[in-house]
Amino acid sequence: ITIRPLISAWGFGSGKEERPPSTEEIALLMGKTGHENIILHEKNYTVSKMIPDMELDVSAIAKGYAVDQVSELLHGVGFKNYMVEVGGETRAFGKNQNGKIWKIGIERPDASRGVLIDIIALENTAIATSGDYRNYHENFGKRISHTIDGRTGAPIEHKLASVSVIHPSTMTADAWAT
């Protein structure tokens, strides 16, 4: 949640860098991260940062959280059949307009769009998919993933293209998929 400066340094988010950060820059930015430097005040619902210029980034759970909030609102006013989707994070309850269980397509994790590799029946639960097959850039012929490893301060470097997670909470599925 505190790696926002690293995301920007690698050219994602609001900071579009032309070059990868140096080892020294990564070390400096890593000194401004760490969840242990955040204090949650439950009584008044506030957050304090031990490092004043620390930045928080909730992008790993934000869309999932939004889907859960809309779903709870719909359920709370009596809807029994609905599907809520925000940026690929999806939660479905009841049946679709044809009286069938909702079917959610999982796209092939490559540059093609709309080519499905699987279709999942989603009944009263959520699915989130995350990957680096669309959100990346190249630098000197090397693929730079938008997913930053908080332990190293560098983008992940494995061959995994995407992950889909099914869970009752869209926010939890979103976090685990990321």
HUWO-V345719 format. One record per pair of residues at least 4 apart in sequence whose ideal C-beta (glycine too) atoms are under 8 Angstrom apart, sorted by the first residue. I is the first residue (numbers start at 0). J is the second residue. Records with the same first field share a line. If there is no record, write none. Layout:
I->J / J
This chain:
0->34 / 37 / 55 / 56 / 57 / 59
1->31 / 32 / 33 / 34 / 36 / 37 / 53 / 54 / 55 / 56 / 149
2->6 / 32 / 56 / 147 / 149 / 152
3->7 / 12 / 54 / 55 / 56
4->8 / 28 / 31 / 32 / 54
5->9 / 20 / 25 / 28 / 29 / 32 / 147 / 149 / 152
6->11 / 12 / 14 / 56 / 145 / 147
7->11 / 12 / 13 / 14 / 16
8->14 / 16 / 20 / 24 / 25 / 28
9->16 / 19 / 20 / 143 / 145 / 147 / 153 / 154
10->14 / 15 / 16 / 17 / 19 / 136 / 138 / 143
11->134 / 145
12->56
16->20
18->138
19->138 / 143
20->24 / 25 / 28
21->25
22->26
23->27
24->28
25->29 / 151 / 152 / 153
26->30 / 152
27->31
28->32 / 152
29->152
31->50 / 52 / 53 / 54
32->36 / 53 / 149 / 152
35->49
36->48 / 49 / 50 / 53
37->46 / 47 / 48 / 49 / 53 / 55
38->46 / 47 / 48 / 49
39->46
40->44 / 45 / 46 / 47
46->55
48->53 / 55
49->53
57->61 / 64
59->173 / 174 / 177
60->64 / 170 / 173 / 174 / 177
61->65 / 173
62->66 / 85 / 86 / 87 / 88 / 127 / 169 / 173
63->67 / 88 / 125 / 127 / 168 / 169 / 170 / 171 / 172 / 173 / 174
64->68 / 169 / 170 / 173
65->69 / 85 / 88
66->70 / 83 / 84 / 85 / 88 / 89 / 90 / 125 / 169 / 170
67->71 / 90 / 125 / 168 / 169 / 170
68->72
69->73 / 83 / 85
70->74 / 81 / 83 / 90 / 92 / 169
71->75
72->76
73->78 / 81 / 83 / 92
74->78 / 81 / 92
78->92
79->92 / 93
80->92 / 93 / 94 / 95
81->91 / 92 / 93
82->89 / 90 / 91 / 92 / 95 / 101 / 121
83->89 / 90 / 91
84->88 / 89 / 90
87->127 / 128
88->125 / 126 / 127 / 128 / 169 / 172 / 173
89->103 / 121 / 125 / 126 / 127 / 169
90->121 / 124 / 125 / 126 / 169
91->101 / 103 / 121 / 122 / 123 / 124 / 125
92->123
93->123
94->98 / 99 / 100 / 101
95->99 / 100 / 101 / 102
100->120 / 121 / 122
101->120 / 121 / 122
102->118 / 119 / 120 / 121
103->118 / 119 / 121 / 126
104->115 / 117 / 118 / 119
105->115 / 116 / 117 / 118 / 119 / 128 / 163
106->112 / 113 / 114 / 115 / 116 / 128
107->111 / 114 / 115 / 116
108->116 / 130 / 132 / 160 / 161
109->114 / 132 / 160
110->132 / 133
119->126 / 163 / 165
121->125 / 126 / 165
123->167
124->165 / 166 / 167
125->165 / 166 / 167 / 168 / 169 / 172
126->163 / 164 / 165 / 172
127->163 / 164 / 166 / 169 / 172 / 173 / 175 / 176
128->161 / 162 / 163 / 164 / 176
129->146 / 161 / 162 / 173 / 176 / 177
130->159 / 160 / 161 / 162
131->135 / 142 / 144 / 145 / 146 / 155 / 160 / 161
132->160 / 161
134->144 / 145
135->142 / 143 / 144 / 145
136->143
137->141 / 142 / 143
138->143
143->154
144->154 / 155 / 156
145->154
146->154 / 155 / 177
147->152 / 153 / 154 / 155
148->152 / 153 / 154 / 155
162->175 / 176
163->176
164->171 / 172 / 173 / 175 / 176
165->172
166->171 / 172 / 175
167->171
168->172
169->173
170->174
171->175
172->176
173->177
